[in-house]
């Protein structure tokens, strides 16, 4: 028969490891949340994981929303997030749902 104190001790150790993992994950998530509202070119290259030259190309062709103050280029985080997500690729389920919704709204009565 196992010692009940050993069983309790093992369970407590597992709980402690789980709590440490949860704590570490929440710290990582908080670090990601604290992004600046306004970013410069260097911050945006890191955020989007693209090269500096690619961002310069996007700004020079006015394909990415940005602001200029002198020679410096700035980006609004919220606007960039919307810009990144504006070309969403719809799944087949999304398309079918939209079609069904349209058909239900525009039903003709015979």
Backbone as CSV, one residue per row, in Angstrom:
resi,resn,N_x,N_y,N_z,CA_x,CA_y,CA_z,C_x,C_y,C_z
1,UNK,0.844,-1.183,0.000,0.000,0.000,0.000,0.888,1.246,0.000
2,UNK,0.536,2.177,-0.871,1.316,3.396,-0.970,1.051,4.303,0.219
3,UNK,2.063,5.073,0.509,1.966,6.033,1.585,1.045,7.180,1.125
4,UNK,-0.007,7.483,1.863,-0.928,8.542,1.434,-0.252,9.917,1.359
5,UNK,0.779,10.119,2.165,1.486,11.396,2.120,2.276,11.550,0.821
6,UNK,2.791,10.421,0.307,3.487,10.458,-0.974,2.523,10.806,-2.109
7,UNK,1.353,10.233,-2.077,0.332,10.515,-3.090,-0.030,11.998,-3.064
8,UNK,-0.254,12.510,-1.869,-0.607,13.927,-1.720,0.542,14.806,-2.191
9,UNK,1.757,14.452,-1.821,2.930,15.229,-2.219,3.087,15.238,-3.743
10,UNK,2.905,14.087,-4.394,2.999,14.009,-5.857,1.939,14.885,-6.524
11,UNK,0.749,14.840,-6.000,-0.326,15.667,-6.564,-0.034,17.152,-6.383
12,UNK,0.471,17.520,-5.239,0.817,18.924,-5.008,1.924,19.385,-5.948
13,UNK,2.900,18.530,-6.196,3.967,18.885,-7.132,3.412,19.093,-8.543
14,UNK,2.486,18.231,-8.965,1.866,18.399,-10.282,1.074,19.701,-10.362
15,UNK,0.371,20.010,-9.297,-0.407,21.265,-9.258,0.530,22.462,-9.334
16,UNK,1.641,22.408,-8.623,2.607,23.504,-8.666,3.172,23.693,-10.070
17,UNK,3.509,22.589,-10.741,4.026,22.699,-12.118,2.983,23.301,-13.041
18,UNK,1.739,22.874,-12.905,0.672,23.432,-13.732,0.491,24.927,-13.488
19,UNK,0.520,25.331,-12.230,0.376,26.746,-11.896,1.548,27.566,-12.439
20,UNK,2.753,27.010,-12.390,3.910,27.707,-12.958,3.752,27.886,-14.464
21,UNK,3.265,26.840,-15.145,3.042,26.937,-16.594,2.000,27.997,-16.911
22,UNK,0.922,28.015,-16.151,-0.129,29.006,-16.362,0.422,30.407,-16.131
23,UNK,1.185,30.569,-15.077,1.774,31.869,-14.757,2.727,32.324,-15.855
24,UNK,3.576,31.426,-16.334,4.516,31.771,-17.396,3.789,32.150,-18.678
25,UNK,2.721,31.441,-19.014,1.949,31.754,-20.215,1.256,33.102,-20.089
26,UNK,0.728,33.419,-18.911,0.048,34.702,-18.749,1.040,35.853,-18.817
27,UNK,2.260,35.643,-18.334,3.290,36.684,-18.423,3.641,36.929,-19.883
28,UNK,3.764,35.860,-20.683,4.053,36.014,-22.109,2.921,36.738,-22.807
29,UNK,1.675,36.406,-22.470,0.526,37.050,-23.100,0.461,38.527,-22.748
30,UNK,0.771,38.866,-21.486,0.766,40.268,-21.081,1.833,41.059,-21.825
31,UNK,2.973,40.435,-22.084,4.043,41.112,-22.816,3.596,41.417,-24.239
32,UNK,2.808,40.531,-24.829,2.314,40.759,-26.191,1.231,41.821,-26.228
33,UNK,0.489,41.977,-25.159,-0.607,42.941,-25.116,-0.078,44.374,-25.042
34,UNK,1.071,44.562,-24.434,1.602,45.898,-24.219,2.340,46.455,-25.440
35,UNK,1.764,46.286,-26.610,2.361,46.850,-27.812,1.963,48.313,-27.910
36,UNK,2.846,49.137,-28.462,2.524,50.565,-28.561,1.410,50.822,-29.571
37,UNK,0.665,51.893,-29.350,-0.407,52.260,-30.281,0.177,52.800,-31.577
38,UNK,1.251,53.536,-31.484,1.935,54.083,-32.647,3.301,53.403,-32.752
39,UNK,3.609,52.872,-33.949,4.878,52.171,-34.138,5.708,52.853,-35.217
40,UNK,7.014,52.729,-35.070,7.900,53.213,-36.124,8.196,52.049,-37.070
41,UNK,9.010,52.314,-38.081,9.299,51.315,-39.103,9.956,50.065,-38.510
42,UNK,10.898,50.259,-37.622,11.610,49.129,-37.026,10.664,48.239,-36.214
43,UNK,9.797,48.859,-35.426,8.842,48.086,-34.633,7.883,47.314,-35.533
44,UNK,7.446,47.948,-36.622,6.495,47.287,-37.512,7.142,46.131,-38.275
45,UNK,8.408,46.275,-38.652,9.073,45.156,-39.321,9.118,43.937,-38.413
46,UNK,9.357,44.164,-37.145,9.378,43.072,-36.180,7.975,42.504,-35.976
47,UNK,6.990,43.379,-35.854,5.607,42.962,-35.600,5.050,42.147,-36.759
48,UNK,5.283,42.599,-37.994,4.752,41.906,-39.167,5.699,40.834,-39.702
49,UNK,6.920,40.818,-39.194,7.947,39.875,-39.634,8.209,40.015,-41.130
50,UNK,8.442,41.250,-41.539,8.794,41.559,-42.929,10.066,42.394,-42.923
51,UNK,10.670,42.522,-44.091,11.918,43.291,-44.176,11.638,44.790,-44.224
52,UNK,12.661,45.540,-43.880,12.571,46.995,-43.896,12.337,47.495,-45.326
53,UNK,13.034,46.893,-46.275,12.895,47.321,-47.673,11.486,47.072,-48.195
54,UNK,10.877,45.971,-47.763,9.506,45.680,-48.192,8.538,46.741,-47.645
55,UNK,8.722,47.128,-46.380,7.873,48.174,-45.807,8.100,49.514,-46.507
56,UNK,9.354,49.828,-46.843,9.612,51.060,-47.589,8.892,51.032,-48.936
57,UNK,8.899,49.873,-49.584,8.213,49.745,-50.871,6.710,49.977,-50.690
58,UNK,6.129,49.371,-49.641,4.690,49.539,-49.395,4.341,50.995,-49.104
59,UNK,5.192,51.686,-48.359,4.896,53.086,-48.041,5.093,53.987,-49.258
60,UNK,6.106,53.713,-50.060,6.358,54.573,-51.226,5.277,54.425,-52.290
61,UNK,4.642,53.263,-52.349,3.554,53.048,-53.312,2.180,53.291,-52.683
62,UNK,2.183,53.779,-51.442,0.943,54.050,-50.688,0.029,52.829,-50.598
63,UNK,0.628,51.659,-50.421,-0.151,50.428,-50.262,-0.374,50.048,-48.809
64,UNK,0.245,50.755,-47.888,0.053,50.499,-46.466,-0.259,51.838,-45.797
65,UNK,-1.242,51.870,-44.899,-1.563,53.136,-44.229,-0.426,53.570,-43.302
66,UNK,-0.006,54.803,-43.447,1.099,55.316,-42.634,1.009,56.835,-42.544
67,UNK,1.806,57.385,-41.644,1.917,58.839,-41.487,3.389,59.200,-41.532
68,UNK,3.667,60.413,-41.992,5.045,60.890,-42.040,5.164,62.183,-41.256
69,UNK,6.231,62.277,-40.505,6.571,63.505,-39.800,8.029,63.747,-40.110
70,UNK,8.273,64.654,-41.069,9.644,64.848,-41.535,10.074,63.626,-42.323
71,UNK,11.200,63.049,-41.932,11.689,61.842,-42.603,11.224,60.565,-41.909
72,UNK,10.551,60.709,-40.795,10.136,59.528,-40.016,8.755,59.040,-40.453
73,UNK,8.607,57.716,-40.456,7.351,57.081,-40.852,6.755,56.421,-39.615
74,UNK,5.457,56.634,-39.414,4.761,56.065,-38.263,3.541,55.278,-38.722
75,UNK,3.162,54.294,-37.898,2.043,53.420,-38.213,1.135,53.294,-36.995
76,UNK,-0.166,53.400,-37.214,-1.154,53.210,-36.155,-1.444,51.715,-36.055
77,UNK,-1.217,51.133,-34.894,-1.354,49.691,-34.684,-2.741,49.179,-35.075
78,UNK,-3.785,49.868,-34.667,-5.147,49.429,-34.959,-5.424,49.458,-36.469
79,UNK,-4.972,50.499,-37.129,-5.164,50.621,-38.579,-4.388,49.526,-39.306
80,UNK,-3.177,49.242,-38.848,-2.365,48.186,-39.467,-3.031,46.826,-39.278
81,UNK,-3.539,46.555,-38.090,-4.229,45.280,-37.860,-5.421,45.132,-38.792
82,UNK,-6.191,46.190,-38.969,-7.328,46.143,-39.895,-6.854,45.946,-41.330
83,UNK,-5.772,46.621,-41.693,-5.223,46.507,-43.043,-4.769,45.074,-43.328
84,UNK,-4.114,44.457,-42.355,-3.616,43.089,-42.528,-4.784,42.117,-42.726
85,UNK,-5.877,42.351,-42.002,-6.994,41.404,-42.034,-8.055,41.723,-43.087
86,UNK,-7.884,42.778,-43.877,-8.949,43.178,-44.796,-9.108,42.246,-45.993
87,UNK,-8.114,41.466,-46.324,-8.216,40.541,-47.452,-8.416,39.104,-46.974
88,UNK,-9.416,38.937,-46.150,-9.695,37.637,-45.561,-10.081,36.630,-46.640
89,UNK,-9.589,35.424,-46.511,-9.959,34.333,-47.396,-11.085,33.564,-46.712
90,UNK,-12.234,33.569,-47.340,-13.408,32.936,-46.740,-13.343,31.422,-46.898
91,UNK,-13.749,30.704,-45.859,-13.826,29.247,-45.942,-15.093,28.868,-46.688
92,UNK,-15.155,27.634,-47.114,-16.336,27.150,-47.817,-17.575,27.257,-46.923
93,UNK,-17.422,26.970,-45.646,-18.548,27.081,-44.705,-19.031,28.525,-44.593
94,UNK,-18.088,29.476,-44.553,-18.462,30.893,-44.487,-19.271,31.300,-45.711
95,UNK,-18.818,30.861,-46.880,-19.504,31.208,-48.124,-20.905,30.609,-48.155
96,UNK,-21.018,29.358,-47.765,-22.330,28.702,-47.741,-23.276,29.396,-46.764
97,UNK,-22.746,29.808,-45.631,-23.564,30.513,-44.644,-24.054,31.850,-45.198
98,UNK,-23.194,32.570,-45.891,-23.589,33.838,-46.498,-24.642,33.630,-47.583
99,UNK,-24.478,32.591,-48.383,-25.451,32.295,-49.437,-26.802,31.960,-48.820
100,UNK,-26.807,31.105,-47.832,-28.064,30.732,-47.173,-28.741,31.936,-46.536
101,UNK,-27.948,32.782,-45.909,-28.500,33.984,-45.290,-29.105,34.901,-46.349
102,UNK,-28.412,35.065,-47.465,-28.916,35.908,-48.555,-30.214,35.337,-49.125
103,UNK,-30.227,34.034,-49.332,-31.422,33.399,-49.900,-32.622,33.514,-48.964
104,UNK,-32.373,33.409,-47.683,-33.471,33.502,-46.719,-34.023,34.940,-46.680
105,UNK,-33.177,35.929,-46.799,-33.607,37.320,-46.754,-34.332,37.737,-48.038
106,UNK,-33.907,37.187,-49.157,-34.443,37.603,-50.454,-35.341,36.558,-51.097
107,UNK,-36.053,35.882,-50.275,-36.994,34.861,-50.760,-38.142,35.515,-51.503
108,UNK,-38.458,34.980,-52.637,-39.605,35.503,-53.376,-40.807,34.626,-53.060
109,UNK,-41.924,35.282,-52.863,-43.166,34.542,-52.581,-43.876,34.264,-53.883
110,UNK,-44.223,33.027,-54.131,-44.924,32.650,-55.368,-46.383,32.569,-55.151
